[in-house]
Amino acid sequence: MTRSEVLVDGVGRVDVPRVSVELDVPTGPRQELAVVEFQGGRAAYLDMSLPRSAVWVEVLESLRANNQPAYVEIDTETRVVTELLLPLTVAVVGIEDADDGGDLSVELAISQAPHYLRRSNPDFEALLGALRTAMDNKNMVVVTESAEGSEIIHVRVLEGVDTGGLE
């Protein structure tokens, strides 16, 4: 099973001219790849043989132009992006029990959609800690939800960036 690495970072550059690269894996054929460079200095590829990649190039370019972060999952062997999600930069307003199973409902400023932190998430405690820290310190957070929506899968507290009264 291939492992994925999660990266949440601003997009520095998307090299739309495709380059033919032989991936450094035993079964890796030559592929047409676009190169994505992130503001933190890391890079990954988009496999342009996949229909979704053309859309992802446009999304990443839009995020770069608007200085918004991207959430990407990257195959650790090939460095190819396997998932792209759009994080929200928000304030945490409240956290309360959602059901008897231990799931939590998280209220995020200016969002009327439901947001849930599932007890079944292996990172539940770390995510909850980040959400509580941000709420208590009135810091903004970058929150990513699953592709299916409403389930919080990643949180990063923006230290020193206060909520500006959004809570």
C-alpha positions in Angstrom: 0.0 0.0 0.0 1.3 3.4 -1.0 1.7 6.0 1.8 0.6 9.5 1.5 2.1 12.6 2.9 -0.2 15.6 3.9 0.9 19.1 3.0 -1.0 22.3 3.8 0.9 25.2 2.3 0.6 28.2 -0.1 1.2 27.5 -3.8 4.3 29.1 -5.0 4.3 28.1 -8.7 2.5 25.7 -11.0 4.7 24.8 -13.9 2.0 24.2 -16.5 4.4 23.3 -19.3 4.4 19.6 -18.9 7.7 17.7 -18.5 8.2 14.1 -19.3 9.7 12.4 -16.2 10.6 8.9 -15.5 9.4 8.2 -12.0 11.9 6.6 -9.7 9.8 3.5 -9.0 10.3 0.0 -10.6 7.1 0.0 -12.5 6.9 3.7 -13.2 6.3 4.5 -16.8 7.1 7.8 -18.3 4.4 10.3 -17.5 3.4 13.8 -18.5 3.7 15.7 -15.2 3.1 19.3 -14.1 5.3 20.5 -11.3 3.7 22.2 -8.3 6.1 24.2 -6.0 4.8 25.2 -2.6 5.8 28.4 -0.7 7.5 26.3 2.0 10.0 24.9 -0.6 8.5 21.5 -1.2 7.4 20.3 -4.7 5.0 17.6 -6.1 3.7 16.5 -9.4 0.3 16.4 -11.1 -0.2 13.4 -13.4 -1.6 15.1 -16.5 -2.9 11.8 -17.9 -5.6 12.0 -15.3 -8.6 14.2 -16.3 -8.8 15.8 -12.8 -5.3 17.2 -13.1 -6.3 19.9 -15.7 -8.9 21.1 -13.2 -6.4 20.9 -10.3 -4.0 23.1 -12.2 -6.7 25.8 -12.5 -7.6 25.4 -8.8 -4.0 25.6 -7.7 -3.4 28.7 -9.9 -6.4 30.4 -8.3 -5.2 29.6 -4.8 -1.8 31.0 -5.7 -3.3 34.2 -7.1 -5.4 34.7 -4.0 -2.6 33.7 -1.6 -4.8 30.9 -0.2 -3.4 27.6 1.1 -4.0 24.2 -0.5 -4.3 20.8 1.2 -2.7 18.1 -0.8 -2.0 14.4 -0.2 1.2 13.3 -2.0 2.2 9.8 -2.8 5.5 9.3 -0.9 7.1 7.2 -3.6 6.2 9.1 -6.8 5.5 12.6 -5.3 2.3 12.7 -7.3 -0.6 14.6 -5.8 -3.4 12.2 -5.1 -5.9 14.5 -3.4 -6.5 18.3 -3.4 -8.8 20.0 -0.9 -9.5 23.6 -0.1 -8.9 24.6 3.5 -10.9 27.4 5.2 -9.2 30.1 7.2 -11.6 30.8 10.1 -12.2 31.4 13.8 -13.4 28.6 16.0 -16.6 29.9 17.8 -17.7 26.8 19.7 -17.2 23.1 20.2 -20.0 20.9 21.6 -21.1 17.2 21.7 -22.8 16.2 18.4 -24.0 12.8 19.4 -23.7 10.0 22.0 -20.8 8.5 20.0 -18.3 11.2 21.1 -18.3 13.1 17.9 -18.1 16.9 18.2 -19.9 19.7 16.4 -17.5 22.6 15.7 -18.9 26.0 15.0 -16.7 28.1 12.6 -17.1 31.8 12.2 -19.0 33.0 9.1 -19.8 29.4 8.1 -23.4 28.2 8.5 -22.5 24.7 7.3 -22.2 21.9 9.9 -18.6 20.9 10.8 -17.8 17.7 12.7 -14.8 16.2 14.4 -15.3 12.5 14.4 -14.0 10.4 17.4 -13.0 7.7 14.8 -10.4 10.0 13.4 -7.0 8.7 14.5 -5.9 12.3 15.0 -9.0 13.2 17.1 -7.1 14.3 20.2 -4.5 16.4 18.3 -7.2 18.1 16.2 -9.4 18.8 19.2 -6.4 20.3 21.0 -5.6 22.6 18.1 -9.3 23.7 17.8 -9.5 24.4 21.6 -6.2 26.2 21.7 -7.3 28.4 18.8 -10.7 29.1 20.4 -9.2 29.9 23.8 -6.4 32.1 22.4 -8.7 33.7 19.8 -6.4 32.6 17.0 -7.5 31.9 13.4 -7.1 28.4 12.1 -6.7 26.7 8.7 -9.3 23.9 8.7 -9.6 21.2 6.0 -12.6 19.0 5.7 -12.9 15.7 3.9 -13.9 15.5 0.2 -17.3 14.2 1.3 -17.6 17.4 3.3 -18.2 18.5 6.9 -15.7 16.1 8.6 -12.6 18.0 9.9 -9.5 16.1 8.9 -6.7 18.7 9.4 -6.3 21.8 11.6 -3.4 24.3 11.8 -3.5 27.1 14.3 -2.2 30.4 12.9 -0.1 31.7 15.8 -0.2 35.4 16.2 -3.2 35.8 13.8 -6.1 36.8 16.0 -9.8 36.4 15.1 -10.3 40.1 14.8 -13.6 39.8 16.6 -15.1 37.1 14.3 -15.8 34.8 17.3 
